Amino acid sequence: MKFAVVGAGAIGGYLGARLALAGEDVTFIARNRNLEAINARGFRLIEEDGSERQTSAVRAVQRMAEAGPQDAVLLTLKAHQVRDVLPELRALFGPQTMVVTMINGVPWWYFHKLAGPYEGRRLESVDPGGVIAQHIEPERIVGSIVYPASELLEPGVVKVIEGNRFSVGELDGARSERVEALSQALMKAGFKAPVARDIRSELWVKLWGNLSFNPISALTHATLEQICRFGPTRELAAAMMREAQAVAEKLGVRFKITLEQRIAGAEAVGAHKTSMLQDVEHGRALELEALVGSVVELGHITETPTPTIQAMYAATSLLARTLAEQRGRLAVQTQP
């Protein structure tokens, strides 16, 4: 298959490198030093066990028109970055091109092909004005849940922290030929890639943790382990998760694990900084709307109270605004 990876960072690099090593035709859409490094040396992948693999059978381009139509476009950006690539994205589309959304949080397509009273609604928090939906037809979209953690150590070099599972699924739950082909290509590359019959329910299990632990960590600078082992913040996370579960269940979602199991899973990760805390420390834009603001909006749509989530959203939104206005970053430093 021909793959274009839009977002050649930690997850995009991990996916693209392994797919290329498995013999797939991979083009990275990249910029600046990353673009130069990939074209000069290929992509170096440091696996979870420390072994290193190098692929030179890849190319990187800055302009999507240089890559041309693909079989699959892997969107491995942060949610708020999708709008920035829309003007060029259609250069990657052929008649049958699928767009695989490997993005955290509630996606803009959530209500597409969702049978029931909310089908076709737009989420203003993640797609203001419906701009993304206007550029990417819902028929192209395949959902995906990203479970691994990885790190871009330097341009063209990715280290896998843990995990190799990417669930994929059609928005209506169909087991189509294209999603089967995508799953097979990912499995050939060494990933676990089950085809989900209900991609939204799986999305909510991951979101359950993201919508609570991310903003709590951004405000407290605590790791997952610290949040879960400190009684007041453990209960704060649980309160947010209970509100989110009530919203999700009104949308037809059924959780296959309990709230306590989800918290225990986060605690087991250990002294890990969430992505939102890392963004605060490095002065990057926060994935606030996709992870938290969208759940507040879904609460309004389903007429479900979310007071705890709204309070955390307000506080974290002000933090994000302050950092953006000051062009600042915020990190706890150890005293000598």
Secondary structure, DSSP 4 states (H G I P E B T S, - for coil): -EEEEE--SHHHHHHHHHHHHTT-EEEEE--HHHHHHHHHH-EEEE-TTS-EEEE-SEEEESSHHHH---SEEEE-S-GGGHHHHHHHHGGG--TT-EEEE--SSS-TTTTTT--STTTT---TTTSGGGHHHHHS-GGGEEEEEE--EEEEEETTEEEEEE--BEEEEETT----HHHHHHHHHHHHTT-B-PBPS-HHHHHHHHHHHHHHHHHHHHHH---HHHHHHSHHHHHHHHHHHHHHHHHHHHTT---SS-HHHHHHHHHHH-SPPPHHHHHHHHTPPP-HIIIIIHHHHHHHHTT---HHHHHHHHHHHHHHHHHHHHT---------
